[in-house]
Amino acid sequence: MKDPLTQIPPFVASESVGVGGKIGTGHRMIRSMDWKYMIIDMNEELLYNLSEDPFEKNNLIHKKLYESEKQQLMEYYQEWKNLVGDTKPDPSSAK
């Protein structure tokens, strides 16, 4: 990390199925430098600006002002899903 030539990826992704959970269930999370996008069990979406809201108190998912941030994180999410073969339906297709 101290090497100035080290490239930092634009996002990290994680999946949490919890104790006794099965792969393909549970939460998905995409994190960029300042933003966090999550899809929780029932396909509820969450969006947080971590630089302004580090304790994740204000879900911004329905705020039009942050649509471009949401879209970018969703693109990262699709990239991750394709990479790992995740088959969880997207929130838009589950409604």
Residue, then its C-alpha position, 0 to 999 in steps of 0.5 A: m500500500k505504500d508503493p505509489l505505483t500500486q493501483i487501488p481497485p475502484f471497488v470492493a465487494s462482499e457477500s454475507v450469508g450469516v451463520g447457517g446461511k446458504i450461498g446465494t442468500g444474504h446480503r451483497m455489498i459494493r464499496s467505493m472510496d466514499w459510497k456503499y451500496m447494499i442489497i439485503d435479504m429481501n432485495e431491499e437496496l441501501l445507499y450511503n455516502l460514507s464520507e458524510d454519513p460514516f455511521e450509515k444513518n441516512n439511506l439515500i437510495h431513493k434520492k434522485l440527487y444520487e442516481s449517478e452514484k447508485q448507477q456506478l455502484m450497480e455497474y460494479y455490482q454487475e461486474w462482481k456478479n459476473l466475475v463470481g457467478d452470483t445468480k441472485p436476482d437484481p432488485s429491479s427484476a425481483k419486483 
